[in-house]
């Protein structure tokens, strides 16, 4: 895994300009402590940090192809690069290295921009094509690898992490995007392509960016997520799923460095670990937990590891460790992301890096195969479909008058609200009405249905469960799951791979019928059925998903109460109403209602603001010192 930064100038640059870009690369040294490199000419700068995984002796970047016609930087993995290389060799092409970037460069020289359709993997790639005076970039189909960009009158800045822009006086941006802040309070992250900052954007999954010399950049989509249910005999479907998932795990294990897996108590990581252990019986697995009853999957994971015959290494996190590392975790996250599961991911990555350089994880299986419990909701609300609109309006009005926590209130509200207005993904922290008291500058035009409309417009012909999947692919997965997976693993120079998020796996999963995803009370039904015969035990297949549970509900009442109050009181952020937040903290402490996710969402934003907006430089220097210290040791 690696990281890059780049600048494509609208005007010729002299060599003195190069010194301004080097700090942008230095600040992401954690993404690639093995090697660094730079390329500079009068119109382009490319900076690179490498974490060597394949062909350790070669693969230095930026990579110059041919007679210097193309300069490339590449972050990620192309899992079918061996097959592509063999195909190119048969056509007469020759190779000097065993690296993926040479394969990508050769494909680009042969196919042009359409080369990306050949790739199977996770990647952000940037090509300075001197034959056309064009910068061309691409992001993988699921958005596994990050790609930030900022277009100014001077040119186009690109980086693997947002923090790089803060290391250059011309690219630093500190103006909060108020619509993004409104959305953050609902989603617990800012939906792509926006960020929390004005002007800074994220290239969406399955998209390319191109900038010709002297022209504005152009964004195009090369991959479209589609669902096309096709009935199939169950035995054939199960065999197809087993084959494609097994093949994906096999390809994801290509590396010249040690690999391991993250293992929780559920089916996703169990399937990945089981398949990986068939290829490498000595593979290690890692598990994390908290010192609170009900907030650890260590026992379940160890049980699974024992039955699979693999070593399991675990770690327990305390509230004190949690609080001490929060500023560093949020710095690594780039923008505010208030998913508490990021913290255990940070610590499990820290532990795994002591032993290996690459880990396989189960992210993406829920989106791909229909695994979230909330996907049951459309089936449970089916009775409302035939209720006339006037009656629904009356019932919804009644529900609003019912006391909070009263039985039936939520059921009536959800049943009388269209899915496009009620479902925004797996997290829905603040509804729009609640933000008016939390924000000092509330704007009623910045609503989450407005943000969701383009997504629902594209999904309108799907059944409601599939609409929810489509929403999660375009919000929750890209803005939360994959962000925390990438940033928390790369914080420790660890490469995290996700075999379920593979375009060949998606081809198979996209054909599943509704009953093959949600069957009675069972989610991911066909995935579970497919691997029952493959696993030597069945218990993991029926366990309720915990997903790195974090005891913030309990900690904010006790161990972290004073810590939370001090964060709010010390904040210099002008947008959050401190008095209302302190009231929320007190209300949560006294009970009976759980306000922990609302509080946590605000706390993460306030800490992020303090780090990046109030006092960014000291944190950049701190991280650089830590990274250099790791390398020296």
C-alpha positions, 0 to 999 in steps of 0.5 A: 500500500502506498500514497501519492501527491501530485500537482498539474500546473496551468503555467510553467514552473521553475525548479524552485517550486519543487520544494513547496511540494515535498512536505505534502509527501512527507506528511503521509509517510505512514502510507509508505515508509519503505521508499520515497520518490519524486518527479518534477518538470515544468508542468507536473510534480509527482510525489510518492511513498511506497510500502513494498508488497510485490517485487520488493527490489523493483517498483520504485515510483514515480514510474517512467514508462517507455522513453519517458512518455508517461510518468505514473504513480499507483496506490493499491493492488491489481490482483489480476496483474499476472494474467494481464502481464501474460496476455501482453507478453503473448502480444509481444510486449516485454517487461523489466519488472514484476510490478503491477505499475508496469502492467498498468502503464503498458495497458495504458500505452496500448488501450489508452484511458479504457485500460482501466476496464481490464483491472481487477483490484483496489487502486488509485492511479495517476498518469502524466501523459506527456504525449498529450499534455494530459493528467489522467487519474482513476479510482477503483470501482468500489472506492477502496483506495482514496483520491482527493483533488483540489482545482485552483486557478494555478492548477490541479492538486491530487493526494491520497490523503486530505492532510497533504493539502494542509502541508502546502500554503497554496492548497490548504483550505480551512473553510467549512462547507456548511452543507457538508457539516449539516450532512455530517450530523446525519450520516456521521461522515460527509457523503462523497464527492464532497468533503467537510472543506470547501473546494476539496473534493473526492473522486467518486468510485468508478470514475476518472479525472482528466485535465488537459494543459490549460483546461479545467478538469473533466470527470467521467464515470467508467463503472456503474453499479447495477443489480439484475436478479436472475433466478437460478437453481440453489445448488448452481448458485451456491457453487457459483458463490463458492467459486468466485469468493474462493478465487477472490481470496486466492488472488488477494493473497498474492504478496511477497510479504507475510499475510494475516486475517482479521477475525471477529465472530461473524460469517464474513471474516470466518469465511475469509479466514477459512479460505485463506487457511486452505492456501496458507495453513500457518496464517495468523488471525487477529481479534480486538475487544474491550474490557466490558462484558458484551463488548468483545468477540475475542472468545467467539473468534478464538473458538472459530480460530481453534476449529479452523486450526489457525493461530489467533492473537487478541488484544483488549483495549481500555477506556484510557487507551481509547481516549489517549489515542483519539486525537491521533486517530482523528488526525489519520482519518482526514475528515471527521468520521464518527464511527466508533468502530474506527478505534478498534480497527486502529488498535487491531491494525497496530497489533497486526503490524507487529507480525505482518504487512498485509491483512485480509478482512471481511468488509463489503460482504454485507453490502454485496450479499445483503447482510445488514439487519435493517434490510428486514425493514421493508418486509416488516413494513409491507402492511403499510403499502396499501394504506391510503396517503391521507391515513398515513399522514394522520398516523404519522402525525399521531406518532409525532405526538407519542412520547419518545420510547413509547412502543409503536412510535418508531414503527408508525413513523417508519411505516408512514415515511417513504423509504427515500426519506427515512433510509440514508444508510446504516447510521442516521444520527440527527434528523434535520429538525434536530440540527436547528438546535445543535447548529448555530447557523442552521440552514433548512435547505441543507436536508438529507433527502436533498442529498439522497435524491440523486441516489434514489433516482438511480435506484427507483426501479429496484425493490426496497431492499435493493434500494437500501443496498444501493444507498449503502454502496453509495454512502455508508461503504465509501464514506465510512466503512472503507475510509476507516479501513484504509486510514486505520490500517495505513496509520500503521503502514499495514495494507488491508485487503477486502476480498468481498469487494471484487468486481467478479464477486459483485457480478455474481452477487448482483444476480441474487434474488430478494429471497436469496439475500433476505430469507425469513429472519436470515440475512446474507442467506445464500452466502451462508448456505454456500459456505455451510459445507466449506466450514468445519462448524456452523455456529459462526454462520448464525451469530448475531453481527456485533461488528467491533462493538465499542462501549461508548454508551457506558464510557460517556456516562462514567470514565469519559464523562469529564473528558467529553465535557472538557472537549466541548468547553475548550472548543473554538468551533463557531458552528456547534451550539455548546450549550445544547451539546452539554445538555445532551451529555447530561441527558445521556448521563442521567438516562434513560435515553441513549444519546451516545452516538449523537454526542460522539458525532459532535465530539469527533467533529470538535476534535477534528476542528481543533486538530485541522483548523485551529492547530494543524501544524503541530500534529503534522510534525508530531506524526512525522516524528512518530513515523520516522522513529518507527523507521529508525527502530 
